[in-house]
Structures are given as C-alpha cells and as structure tokens.
C-alpha cells in the first residue's frame, strides 16, 4: 500500500489544484456559503479519519445539552438510507450510521439527524416544531456550502496536518492552508505526559492565525466496560483472555493502552466503518469474550450474545478545558 501511495504522488498536484480552486471559489464568493441565525458548530479535520471527531461531538453535547436544545447533524457514513433522516425509535446503525446511532443511544434529550447535504439537513432541522437552538455538524469542515459560525479543527498529536501531504500519497483532504478557516485547533490523542514546553513547540509548528485558539486533549478510557445488560470493572478483564475487535480508522491508541495496562488479548482489526457480514459474525461467535469500541458495539449488538460482548467507552479530556468551554458557551449564547 505504501509503495502504491508513493507511485500516486504524480496525482497530488492534480488533487491540489482541484481542492485549492474549489476553496478559492468559496473564499471569493463565486460559490456561496449559507449562514444561519442559530449557532452552528462544525467539528472536522483536514485528514481522513481517526482524529477523534466522535468523542469531540460527545464532549460538546455534554457541555451544552443542559442549557440549549441541541441537534447533531452527520452524513451518516455507510448507512443504508438516503436523504434526510431524523433518528427515532426505529433507528439502527444501518439506518443512520454508527456514530449518529451512538449519539442517539447515549443522549435521549437531543435531536439526532443525518443528511449528506448539510444545508438541506439544517433547513429540515430548523423546520421542526421544536427546532434546535444549537446545531453540531459532525465531519463537515470541507462542506463549504454551509458557513458554520464556529469551526473546530482536529489534528492528532502523532500525525499533525502540517507534517502530512495531500491525497492520494498523504492523508490530507485539502491543502494545509485550509486550516485558516478554523476558529479553534484541537490537538487530539496527546500522551498524558505532554508538557508546556512541547505544547509551545507544537503551537509554533502549527503557526496559528491571530484569531485561532489552540488546545490539547487526550483520550480518557472508562474504568468500566459495558454490555447491553450489565457493566463490570475494566480490571476484571485482566484475568481473562479476550478478543479485541475494532473497525475504526486508528485502533492503535486503544491497543497501546490495553497492552500498557497488562491486558492479554488477540486483536481482530477490520477497516474503518466495517459492515460485519454474516461470515464475520460466525467467526466472532466462536470467541469467549469480546471487547470492542463503542462505535463497533453499535453495529455488533444483537448479533452476539450480550454476556460475551463488551465495549470500552472513551471521552475527550481537554487541557485547560475551562477556557475551551467558555469559548464554546459564549458562542452558543449568541
């Protein structure tokens, strides 16, 4: 795969021209972006997958749900439906996508919707009898038809966008200068030992604009693991040989965390947003105990016995989080 990507470097200039021209048309107003009277917060990235968008959306939900009527709007990647879909009692991961289904399953007091056309999705949300007061756009940084009032750009600690290059050789969806549209840059998946000196060096490397605030976050793993019917302490798995099943963009942080804490397991790794086939389920049913991500759990539950299938929740913990929280609350109150 790496050899193929190196060969495809010949196409990087073409990709650059196409994405640069598209952004230029929006920046100059030739193509128009729609803004809205309600606060719209966009969470996205420049890279493909794996920067922590889902836990960041959940961070925002926890921050704002008690003070605002809240809605999330996602594309609903790999769902089996089309157009605008509002999550209700009939929602499944196949119908609305695994991340939106995760939001819907965890937070019963918010509105969850999907639509690949974010502009249409927002218009449908605002037409509801109980319209949202704040809308969270999941993975919509490149969706220039909508002009979000606050753009939060995520970039992982060990793969900063400034060190990457464009597709198809690198992982960038658009040129690095696209980061200038962000109001907040959040460096995600930092190690717990990162110090102020290293943060300063990263800020210098990112070279933020005057209007941009830079924050740092790390993944926090729950002390408990959960099945459909019960929970147990994460440490209860130390005495068990279990199978870790992942279908996410980057499972390495979770693998490293479990190994560092003395867990013994085999790892079955699938591609991001993997649809578990009947053959996959047959093989997984042979495992005694399965630990998976919350996102994968949304796709696997109901197919594997609940007494053998557990997930390990994660949350985003932000350094100087009170400062970030205040920025977001101030915007949401506009």
C-alpha positions as CSV (number, residue, x, y, z in Angstrom):
1,X,0.0,0.0,0.0
2,X,2.8,2.4,0.9
3,X,4.5,1.7,-2.5
4,X,1.3,2.4,-4.3
5,X,0.8,5.7,-2.5
6,X,4.3,6.7,-3.4
7,X,3.6,6.0,-7.0
8,X,0.4,8.0,-6.8
9,X,2.4,11.1,-5.8
10,X,2.2,12.1,-9.5
11,X,-1.5,12.8,-8.9
12,X,-1.0,15.0,-5.8
13,X,-0.6,18.2,-7.9
14,X,-3.9,17.5,-9.7
15,X,-5.7,16.9,-6.3
16,X,-4.1,20.2,-5.0
17,X,-5.4,22.2,-8.0
18,X,-8.9,20.8,-7.7
19,X,-9.3,21.4,-4.0
20,X,-7.5,24.7,-4.0
21,X,-9.7,26.0,-6.8
22,X,-12.9,24.8,-5.0
23,X,-11.9,26.6,-1.8
24,X,-10.9,29.7,-3.8
25,X,-14.3,29.9,-5.4
26,X,-15.9,29.9,-1.9
27,X,-13.4,32.3,-0.4
28,X,-14.0,34.9,-3.2
29,X,-17.8,34.4,-3.0
30,X,-18.2,33.0,-6.5
31,X,-19.6,29.9,-4.8
32,X,-21.8,30.9,-1.8
33,X,-21.9,29.5,1.7
34,X,-25.2,29.7,3.6
35,X,-25.1,31.0,7.2
36,X,-27.9,30.7,9.8
37,X,-29.4,32.6,12.6
38,X,-28.8,29.8,15.1
39,X,-25.3,28.9,16.3
40,X,-23.8,26.2,14.1
41,X,-20.6,24.5,15.4
42,X,-18.6,22.4,12.9
43,X,-16.2,19.7,14.1
44,X,-13.9,18.3,11.4
45,X,-10.3,17.8,10.2
46,X,-8.0,18.1,7.2
47,X,-7.0,14.4,7.3
48,X,-9.1,11.3,6.5
49,X,-10.4,9.6,9.6
50,X,-9.1,8.9,13.1
51,X,-8.7,12.3,14.7
52,X,-11.4,11.9,17.4
53,X,-14.4,13.7,15.9
54,X,-17.0,11.4,17.6
55,X,-15.7,11.9,21.2
56,X,-15.4,15.6,20.5
57,X,-19.0,15.8,19.4
58,X,-19.9,14.0,22.6
59,X,-17.8,16.5,24.6
60,X,-19.9,19.3,23.1
61,X,-23.1,17.5,23.8
62,X,-22.3,17.1,27.5
63,X,-21.2,20.8,27.6
64,X,-24.3,22.3,26.0
65,X,-27.2,19.8,26.5
66,X,-28.4,21.3,29.8
67,X,-28.6,24.9,28.5
68,X,-29.7,24.5,24.9
69,X,-32.0,22.4,22.7
70,X,-29.3,20.6,20.8
71,X,-29.1,18.8,17.5
72,X,-26.3,16.8,15.8
73,X,-26.2,16.5,12.0
74,X,-23.9,13.9,10.4
75,X,-23.5,12.5,7.0
76,X,-24.3,9.0,8.3
77,X,-21.4,7.3,6.5
78,X,-22.2,3.8,5.1
79,X,-25.9,4.0,6.2
80,X,-28.4,2.1,4.1
81,X,-30.8,5.1,3.8
82,X,-30.7,8.2,1.7
83,X,-31.6,11.9,2.2
84,X,-32.6,13.5,5.5
85,X,-33.4,11.0,8.3
86,X,-34.4,12.0,11.8
87,X,-33.5,9.4,14.4
88,X,-36.4,7.9,16.2
89,X,-37.3,4.6,18.0
90,X,-36.8,2.7,14.7
91,X,-33.2,4.0,14.3
92,X,-30.4,1.5,13.8
93,X,-26.7,1.8,12.8
94,X,-27.6,0.6,9.3
95,X,-30.3,3.3,9.0
96,X,-28.5,6.3,10.3
97,X,-24.8,5.3,10.6
98,X,-22.8,4.1,13.6
99,X,-21.7,7.4,15.0
100,X,-25.2,9.1,14.9
101,X,-26.7,5.9,16.3
102,X,-24.2,6.1,19.1
103,X,-25.3,9.7,19.8
104,X,-28.9,8.7,19.7
105,X,-28.4,5.8,22.0
106,X,-26.5,7.7,24.7
107,X,-28.2,11.1,24.7
108,X,-32.0,10.8,24.8
109,X,-32.6,14.6,25.2
110,X,-31.0,15.8,21.9
111,X,-32.1,15.7,18.2
112,X,-30.0,13.4,16.0
113,X,-30.3,13.7,12.2
114,X,-28.3,12.6,9.1
115,X,-28.1,14.1,5.7
116,X,-25.2,14.2,3.2
117,X,-26.4,17.6,2.1
118,X,-25.8,19.6,5.3
119,X,-27.6,22.7,4.0
120,X,-30.8,20.7,3.4
121,X,-30.3,18.9,6.7
122,X,-30.1,22.2,8.6
123,X,-33.1,23.5,6.9
124,X,-35.1,20.4,7.8
125,X,-34.0,20.7,11.4
126,X,-35.0,24.4,11.6
127,X,-38.4,23.5,10.2
128,X,-39.1,21.1,13.2
129,X,-41.8,22.2,15.6
130,X,-39.2,22.1,18.4
131,X,-36.3,23.4,16.3
132,X,-32.8,23.2,17.8
133,X,-31.1,26.2,19.4
134,X,-27.6,24.9,18.6
135,X,-26.6,22.6,15.8
136,X,-23.4,20.4,15.9
137,X,-22.1,19.5,12.4
138,X,-20.1,16.2,12.5
139,X,-17.2,15.9,10.0
140,X,-18.3,18.9,7.9
141,X,-15.1,21.1,7.6
142,X,-15.0,20.6,3.9
143,X,-18.7,21.1,3.4
144,X,-18.3,24.7,2.3
145,X,-22.0,25.1,1.3
146,X,-22.7,25.7,4.9
147,X,-20.9,28.6,6.8
148,X,-20.6,27.4,10.4
149,X,-20.3,30.1,13.0
150,X,-17.6,28.2,14.9
151,X,-15.2,25.8,13.2
152,X,-13.2,23.3,15.4
153,X,-10.4,21.6,13.6
154,X,-8.9,18.4,15.0
155,X,-5.4,17.1,14.3
156,X,-3.8,14.2,16.1
157,X,-0.6,14.6,18.2
158,X,1.4,12.0,16.3
159,X,0.1,13.0,12.8
160,X,-0.2,16.7,12.7
161,X,-1.7,18.1,9.4
162,X,1.4,20.3,9.0
163,X,3.5,17.1,8.7
164,X,1.3,15.5,6.1
165,X,0.6,15.9,2.4
166,X,-2.4,15.6,0.1
167,X,-4.2,12.5,-1.0
168,X,-3.5,10.1,-2.6
169,X,0.0,9.9,-1.3
170,X,-0.7,11.6,2.1
171,X,-3.9,11.8,4.1
172,X,-4.9,15.4,3.6
173,X,-8.3,16.1,2.1
174,X,-7.3,19.7,1.1
175,X,-4.2,21.9,1.2
176,X,-2.9,22.8,4.7
177,X,-3.9,26.4,4.2
178,X,-7.5,25.2,4.7
179,X,-6.7,25.2,8.4
180,X,-7.0,29.0,8.3
181,X,-10.8,28.6,8.3
182,X,-10.7,27.1,11.8
183,X,-11.5,29.2,14.9
184,X,-10.2,26.5,17.3
185,X,-7.5,24.0,16.6
186,X,-7.5,21.0,18.9
187,X,-4.5,18.6,19.0
188,X,-6.0,15.3,20.0
189,X,-4.8,12.0,21.4
190,X,-1.9,13.6,23.2
191,X,0.1,11.5,25.7
192,X,-0.6,12.2,29.3
193,X,3.0,13.3,29.9
194,X,2.9,16.2,27.4
195,X,4.4,19.3,29.0
196,X,4.1,23.1,28.4
197,X,7.4,23.2,26.5
198,X,6.2,20.6,24.0
199,X,2.9,22.3,23.7
200,X,4.7,25.6,22.9
201,X,6.8,23.8,20.2
202,X,3.6,22.3,18.6
203,X,1.9,25.7,18.6
204,X,4.9,27.2,16.9
205,X,4.8,24.4,14.3
206,X,1.1,24.9,13.7
207,X,1.7,28.7,13.3
208,X,-1.9,29.6,14.1
209,X,-3.5,32.8,12.9
210,X,-4.2,35.6,15.3
211,X,-7.9,34.7,15.6
212,X,-7.2,31.0,16.3
213,X,-7.0,29.3,19.7
214,X,-5.0,26.1,20.1
215,X,-5.9,23.4,22.7
216,X,-4.6,20.0,23.6
217,X,-6.6,16.9,24.5
218,X,-6.1,13.2,25.4
219,X,-8.2,10.1,25.4
220,X,-9.7,9.1,28.7
221,X,-10.7,5.4,29.0
222,X,-13.6,4.4,31.2
223,X,-13.0,2.5,34.4
224,X,-15.8,0.2,33.4
225,X,-16.7,-1.9,30.3
226,X,-20.4,-2.3,29.3
227,X,-22.6,-4.9,27.6
228,X,-26.2,-4.5,26.7
229,X,-27.3,-5.7,30.1
230,X,-24.5,-5.1,32.6
231,X,-21.2,-3.5,33.4
232,X,-18.0,-4.6,35.1
233,X,-14.8,-3.1,36.1
234,X,-12.2,-2.8,33.3
235,X,-9.7,-4.6,35.6
236,X,-12.0,-7.6,35.7
237,X,-10.7,-8.4,32.2
238,X,-7.1,-8.7,33.5
239,X,-7.8,-12.4,34.4
240,X,-9.4,-13.2,31.1
241,X,-8.1,-13.9,27.7
242,X,-10.3,-11.8,25.4
243,X,-10.5,-10.7,21.8
244,X,-10.3,-7.0,20.9
245,X,-12.4,-6.3,17.8
246,X,-12.1,-2.9,16.1
247,X,-13.4,-1.4,12.9
248,X,-12.2,2.2,13.3
249,X,-9.7,4.3,11.4
250,X,-6.9,4.0,14.0
251,X,-7.1,1.4,16.7
252,X,-3.5,1.8,17.9
253,X,-4.2,4.1,20.8
254,X,-6.6,1.6,22.3
255,X,-4.3,-1.3,21.6
256,X,-1.4,0.5,23.2
257,X,-3.5,1.5,26.3
258,X,-4.6,-2.1,26.9
259,X,-1.1,-3.5,26.5
260,X,0.4,-0.9,28.8
261,X,-2.1,-1.8,31.5
262,X,-1.3,-5.5,31.3
263,X,-4.2,-6.9,29.4
264,X,-3.7,-10.1,27.4
265,X,-5.7,-10.3,24.2
266,X,-5.8,-11.1,20.5
267,X,-6.7,-8.3,18.1
268,X,-9.1,-8.7,15.2
269,X,-8.8,-5.5,13.2
270,X,-11.3,-4.5,10.4
271,X,-11.3,-1.4,8.2
272,X,-13.0,1.8,9.4
273,X,-16.8,1.7,9.4
274,X,-16.7,-2.1,8.6
275,X,-20.0,-3.7,8.0
276,X,-20.0,-7.0,9.9
277,X,-21.1,-9.7,7.5
278,X,-22.8,-13.0,8.4
279,X,-19.4,-14.7,7.9
280,X,-17.8,-12.2,10.3
281,X,-20.4,-12.8,12.9
282,X,-20.0,-16.6,12.7
283,X,-16.3,-16.3,13.4
284,X,-16.8,-13.8,16.2
285,X,-19.3,-16.0,17.9
286,X,-16.5,-18.5,18.4
287,X,-14.8,-16.1,20.8
288,X,-15.4,-16.4,24.5
289,X,-15.2,-12.7,25.4
290,X,-15.1,-9.8,23.0
291,X,-14.1,-6.2,23.9
292,X,-14.8,-3.6,21.2
293,X,-15.1,0.1,20.7
294,X,-18.4,1.9,21.4
295,X,-18.8,2.6,17.7
296,X,-18.3,-1.1,16.8
297,X,-20.7,-2.1,19.6
298,X,-23.5,-0.2,17.9
299,X,-23.0,-2.5,14.8
300,X,-22.4,-5.7,16.7
301,X,-25.0,-5.7,19.4
302,X,-27.9,-8.0,18.8
303,X,-25.7,-10.3,16.7
304,X,-23.5,-11.6,19.5
305,X,-24.6,-12.8,22.9
306,X,-24.8,-9.9,25.3
307,X,-22.9,-11.8,28.0
308,X,-19.8,-12.0,25.8
309,X,-19.8,-8.6,24.0
310,X,-18.5,-5.6,25.9
311,X,-17.3,-2.1,24.9
312,X,-14.9,0.3,26.4
313,X,-16.1,3.9,26.3
314,X,-13.8,6.8,25.8
315,X,-14.0,10.5,26.5
316,X,-12.1,13.6,25.4
317,X,-10.2,15.3,28.2
318,X,-9.0,18.8,27.3
319,X,-6.1,20.6,28.9
320,X,-7.2,24.0,30.1
321,X,-10.7,22.7,29.2
322,X,-12.4,25.5,31.1
323,X,-11.0,28.0,28.6
324,X,-12.3,26.0,25.7
325,X,-15.7,25.5,27.4
326,X,-16.1,29.2,27.9
327,X,-15.3,30.0,24.2
328,X,-17.9,27.5,23.2
329,X,-20.6,28.6,25.7
330,X,-20.1,32.2,24.7
331,X,-20.6,31.3,21.0
332,X,-23.7,29.2,21.8
333,X,-25.2,32.0,23.7
334,X,-25.1,34.4,20.8
